[in-house]
Amino acid sequence: MLCIAQSQTSVPKMNIELKQVGDAVAVVLPGELAKRLGLTPGVEVTLSELPDGRLVLTPADTHCDRVKKIGREVFAEYQDTFKALAK
C-alpha cells in the first residue's frame, strides 16, 4: 500500500497501480491528486518505508536536506579540527 501524505495528522489513502518505465517502476498519481497536493513533474518527494511495510510519500523538505548536506560536508572537511576541539 502506498499512502500519500501531506501532513502527519491527515493521511488520505488510495490504491495506486505501479507502472513499468524502462528499467524502473513508477508511481503514477492521478492528476487531481497531484494538483491538490501541489506535485508537478520535477518536484522532489521523499519515500519512507515504515516498520510495518507501508510506504509514505511526502513532499521533500529540500531546504532541510540542503542544510544537512552542508553540515555533513563541513564535518567531513574539518573532521580533524572537530576532534581536536573535542579534547
QUITA-V819013 format. One record per pair of residues at least 4 apart in sequence whose ideal C-beta (glycine too) atoms are under 8 Angstrom apart, sorted by the first residue. I is the first residue (numbers start at 1). J is the second residue. If there is no record, write none. Layout:
i->I j->J
i->I j->J
//
This chain:
i->1 j->13
i->1 j->15
i->1 j->54
i->1 j->55
i->2 j->15
i->2 j->16
i->2 j->27
i->2 j->54
i->2 j->55
i->2 j->57
i->3 j->11
i->3 j->13
i->3 j->54
i->3 j->55
i->3 j->56
i->3 j->57
i->4 j->11
i->4 j->12
i->4 j->13
i->4 j->14
i->4 j->16
i->4 j->29
i->4 j->33
i->4 j->37
i->4 j->57
i->5 j->10
i->5 j->11
i->5 j->12
i->5 j->56
i->5 j->57
i->5 j->58
i->6 j->10
i->6 j->12
i->6 j->37
i->6 j->58
i->6 j->59
i->7 j->11
i->11 j->56
i->14 j->30
i->14 j->33
i->16 j->27
i->16 j->28
i->16 j->29
i->16 j->30
i->17 j->28
i->18 j->25
i->18 j->26
i->18 j->27
i->19 j->25
i->19 j->26
i->19 j->27
i->19 j->28
i->20 j->24
i->20 j->25
i->20 j->26
i->21 j->25
i->21 j->26
i->27 j->57
i->29 j->33
i->29 j->34
i->29 j->37
i->29 j->39
i->30 j->34
i->31 j->35
i->32 j->36
i->33 j->37
i->34 j->39
i->34 j->40
i->35 j->39
i->37 j->59
i->38 j->43
i->38 j->59
i->39 j->43
i->39 j->45
i->39 j->59
i->43 j->59
i->43 j->60
i->44 j->59
i->44 j->60
i->44 j->62
i->45 j->57
i->45 j->58
i->45 j->59
i->45 j->60
i->46 j->57
i->46 j->58
i->46 j->59
i->46 j->60
i->46 j->61
i->47 j->55
i->47 j->56
i->47 j->57
i->48 j->55
i->48 j->56
i->48 j->57
i->48 j->58
i->49 j->53
i->49 j->54
i->49 j->55
i->50 j->54
i->50 j->55
i->50 j->56
i->60 j->65
i->61 j->65
i->62 j->66
i->63 j->67
i->64 j->68
i->65 j->69
i->66 j->70
i->67 j->71
i->68 j->72
i->69 j->73
i->70 j->74
i->71 j->75
i->72 j->76
i->73 j->77
i->74 j->78
i->75 j->79
i->75 j->82
i->78 j->82
i->79 j->83
i->80 j->84
i->81 j->85
i->82 j->86
i->83 j->87
//
